[in-house]
Amino acid sequence: MAQLPDISTSASNTVDTDPVQQLSEGSNSISSSVLPKLETTSKPTSGRKPATSFAAISHGLVTQSREARKARARLLPPSLLKIDGLDQVVEFRGHPAALAFELGGRLGNIVTSSKTTDVHKSWRVVGVNGTQVPAHAAAAAIARAQTSRKFTVTFRFGEKTEDENDESHLDERAAIAAAAAATAKQKKEDEDAAVAAAAAAAAEEQRLADKAAQEAVDLERARLADEEALRQQRMKEDMELKARQQAEAAAEKAAAEAAAEKAAAEAAAAAAERARQAEAAAEKAAAADIAAAAAAAKKARIDREALEAKKAKEAAKAAAAAAEAKRAKEEAEAKKLKEEAEAEEAAEVAMKVKEVEKALGLPSR
C-alpha cells in the first residue's frame, strides 16, 4: 500500500525554511528535512546597525554558523551530532500502541526518556505528520496524531525555533526569510499541488486496498460459514445414521426375540404333541400287547398259557418302554405257534394220507 508523501522530507520544505540554514548547510538540506520557520516581526534592538546588504548578512551568519558547528561537534555525542541543526523524521504506530518516548522541559517539547533507539534524549519535537507545531503544542499534536494507525514526528537538536529564541535572532531570520519568500512562493504552490495529487492517488489506492481487504475478510467469513454449515450437516447426517442404525438394531433384536419366542412356542407345542403321541402309542402298544398276550394264551397250551400270562403281566407293567420289543417277540411267538400248528396239521394230514393209501393199497410216498 502506497504511503502518503512525507511533507517534512520533500523538497518543498525548503520554500519556507530558514535561508541562513540553506546557505550554511549546502547539500545537507537535501537529505535532512527542515520544517518551515514561523514568520515573525520585531523592531530592531537599540544599538544595532541595520544590515547594509543581503550578501553581507548571509556571509557573516554562515561564518558564525560553521564555527559554532565545529565547536559543538567536538562536544556532542554521535546520537545528537547526527541531527545537530537538522530535522529527523521518525514514524510511529498509533492507537493502541503506547508512545515510545516521553516529553518534558519548560515548553513540553523536549524528549526526557525514550524506549526506542530511533529517538534520543534532548531531541526537540518541532513537527507532527509533516506539519510544524509550536513547542508548547507538541504534546497535544502528538496525542491527536496517535488516533491514526501511523504518524510521523519530526525531531531537531541544536538550532532553536522562533518561540524558543530571543527576539534579536527573530529579526535577522525574518529579514532573510522575507527576501527568499517571493522567489519560493510559486515553487511551493507547484509542489503543494503535486503533493495534493499524490495524496489523492494514495487515498484512492488506500480505498482500493481497504476494499480488497474487506472483500478478503468477507470471503474468509463466507468460507468459515460454509465450513461450519458443512460440519453441522455432517454432524446431522452422522446423528441420523446412528439413530437409523440403532433403530435397525432394535428392530433386528425385536425380530430375533419374536423368532426365538415363536421357535420356543413351536418347540413346546411339538414336544407336547410328541409326548401326547408317545403316550397314545404307549397306550395303544399296551393294549395291543394285552390283546396279543390274550390271543396267544388262548392258542397256547395250558403250561404255556401260564407263562404267556405272566409275560403279558410283565409286558403291561413295562408299557411303552418294551412295547415294540414285546410286539416283535409276540409276533415271532405267534408265527412260531402258527408254524407249529401248521406243522402239526401237516403231520396229521400226512398220517391220514398214509392211512388212506394203506387202506387203498397204494404205494407209500
Stockholm file with secondary structure:
# STOCKHOLM 1.0

chainA/1-365         MAQLPDISTSASNTVDTDPVQQLSEGSNSISSSVLPKLETTSKPTSGRKPATSFAAISHGLVTQSREARKARARLLPPSLLKIDGLDQVVEFRGHPAALAFELGGRLGNIVTSSKTTDVHKSWRVVGVNGTQVPAHAAAAAIARAQTSRKFTVTFRFGEKTEDENDESHLDERAAIAAAAAATAKQKKEDEDAAVAAAAAAAAEEQRLADKAAQEAVDLERARLADEEALRQQRMKEDMELKARQQAEAAAEKAAAEAAAEKAAAEAAAAAAERARQAEAAAEKAAAADIAAAAAAAKKARIDREALEAKKAKEAAKAAAAAAEAKRAKEEAEAKKLKEEAEAEEAAEVAMKVKEVEKALGLPSR
#=GR chainA/1-365 SS CCCCCCGGGSGGGGSSSCHHHHHHHTTHHHHSBCCCCCCCCCCCCTTCCCCSCHHHHHHHHHHHHHHHHHHHHHHSCHHHHTTBTSEEEEEEECTTSCCSEEEESSSSCEEEEESSTTSCTTCEEEEETTEECCGGGHHHHHHHHTTSSEEEEEEEBSSCCTTTSCHHHHHHHHHHHHHHHHHHHHHHHHHHHHHHHHHHHHHHHHHHHHHHHHHHHHHHHHHHHHHHHHHHHHHHHHHHHHHHHHHHHHHHHHHHHHHHHHHHHHHHHHHHHHHHHHHHHHHHHHHHHHHHHHHHHHHSCHHHHHHHHHHHHHHHHHGGGGHHHHHHHHHHHHHHHHHHHHHHHHHHHHHHHHHHHHHHTCCCC
#=GC SS_cons         CCCCCCGGGSGGGGSSSCHHHHHHHTTHHHHSBCCCCCCCCCCCCTTCCCCSCHHHHHHHHHHHHHHHHHHHHHHSCHHHHTTBTSEEEEEEECTTSCCSEEEESSSSCEEEEESSTTSCTTCEEEEETTEECCGGGHHHHHHHHTTSSEEEEEEEBSSCCTTTSCHHHHHHHHHHHHHHHHHHHHHHHHHHHHHHHHHHHHHHHHHHHHHHHHHHHHHHHHHHHHHHHHHHHHHHHHHHHHHHHHHHHHHHHHHHHHHHHHHHHHHHHHHHHHHHHHHHHHHHHHHHHHHHHHHHHHHSCHHHHHHHHHHHHHHHHHGGGGHHHHHHHHHHHHHHHHHHHHHHHHHHHHHHHHHHHHHHTCCCC
//
